[in-house]
Amino acid sequence: MTLAAFNVLSIGRAREDLLRCCGCARWADAVLEARPFKGKDALLAAADAAWARMSEAEWLEAFSHHPRIGGKDALRARYSATRDLSRVEQAGASAASEAVLDALAGGNAEYEKKFGHTFIVCATGKSAAEMLDLLESRLPNDAKTEMCLAAGEQSKITKIRLEKLIK
């Protein structure tokens, strides 16, 4: 849709569209409060500024809307609101060998046990092997470092989704 069309959407519909880009309710509300936007750059700046004000709990809320990278349940009903986005973003995992998918599943389980949330990575343009390497490289991190890295990855994902939303 165009930015002009987004600017005049009902609050409910615009909020729904924003939540498909980032699953944090307070973030979506903060972006909505900044409407109308004069240009796409203004929208992206408002999104970044809102994300920077979110708490760790709100980051976790956003993370909870992501399927596991390479997970066999990635496109099931729990993630129906972002199913098509996730399918495209994780296209690199769809061609992965069973060994890589199994390693991703094991790595995801280890990551979730250690950090308490799904591994978040901007998967767009990455192969399953690249995502596995990133997951393994981040496992030794401490919780604070990893939370900040995951929040940065969420920000990248959100930007890509907003750019797809607004043409």
N, C-alpha and C positions, 0 to 999 in steps of 0.2 A: 504494500500500500504506500501511498505517498505520505510525506510528512504532514501535508495539509489535511489529509484524511485522518491521520492519527490524532492530530491536534483537536479535531472536533468529535472524535469517538466519545460515546458515553463513558463515564468513569468506570463502570463495570466492565465494559468490553475492553477498554484500554488497559485496565488492571489485569484482566485475563491474558491479554497479549504480552504484557510486561512480565507476568509470572511465568510464561513459557520461555522467556529469555533468561530469567533468574528467579528461582523459587523462593525468594525472601520477600515476605509480605511488606515489611516496613520499607525495604528498598523500592518496591514497586510504588508504594504510596508516596515516597519522597520524590520519585521521578514524576509521578502524576502531578504533584504540587508545583512542579516547575513548568508545566505546560502553560501556554503554547510555546513551542520552540520555533525560533527563526530559521534554523537550518539543522541539518543532520549533525554537524559538529556541536551545536548547542545541546542536542539530545545526548550525544555521547559524553559530553563534558558533565552534564547533569547526572548521568548514570554513574560515571566515575566518582564524582563528588559524593553522591549518595552512598555508593559502595564503601568509600573511605570512612564514612560515619557509622557503618554497621559494627555491631559488637560480635564477639566470637560466637555467641549463641545464634546470632542472625546469619553468620557465615555457615554455621552447621545446618541451619534451616535450609539454606540454598543448596548445600552439598547433598542433603537428603533427597533431593529431587533428581539426582543423577543415578543412572544404572551403573553397575560395575563395568569397567572397561573389559570387553571381551566376554562378559558374563552371558550365560545361556538364557538368563531371565531378563536380559537387558531391554527387551522390547515388549514385555508382558504388560498386562493392564495397569499395574501400579504406576507405570511411567507413561500412560497413554497420552497425557498432555504434551509430552516432549518426545514421543516415540519417533516421529519422522525426523526431527532434528537430530536425535541421538543416532539414528540409523545412518544418516549422512556423515555425521561427525566421526562415528566409529567405523567408517567404511574400511579402514585399514585393518581392523580386527576381523572383518568378515572373510578375508582370504587367508587367514592364519592357519597354520597346521594345528592339529590336535595337541601336539607337544607344547606349542607356544600358548595355546588357549588354556591348557592345563597348568602351565607355569604362571600365567596371568591369574587364574583362579586361585592357585596356592598363594601367590604374592598378594593378591587382594585380601585373602583371609588373614594373612600375617599382618598386613597393613592395618586392616580394620581392628584386629585384636590389639595392636600396639597403639593406634591413634584414636580409635573410637568412631571413625567415620570412613566413608567410601573414599578411595583414592581418586583425587580430582586432577585431571590433566587435560589441557586443551588438545584433544585428539585429532583435530582437523589437520589433514595432510600427513599424519604419522602412520607408519606401519605398526602392526601388532608387536613386532620385535622391538621397534623403537619405544613403544609405550612400556613394554616389559623392562627394557633397559632403564627407563626413567623411574619406573616403580622401584626397581631394585636399587637404584642409586639414591632414592629418597628414603628407603627403609632405615638407614642408620641415623637419620636426623632426630633431633630432640623434638618434643611435641610443639614447642613454640615456633621453632624454625619451620616445621612442616605445616603448621596451621597458616603461617604467613605465605608459604609457597602455594598451598592449596587455594588460599584466598586470591592470590595473584592469577592462578590458572582459571578460577571462576570468573574473574574480571575479563580475561581474554575470551572465554566462552560467551559471556554475556555480550561483549562488543560484537562478536561475529554474528550472534543471533539477532541483535538489534539491527545490524546492517542488512541482514536478510529480511527482517520485518519491514524496514523502511527503504523503499527503492528510490 
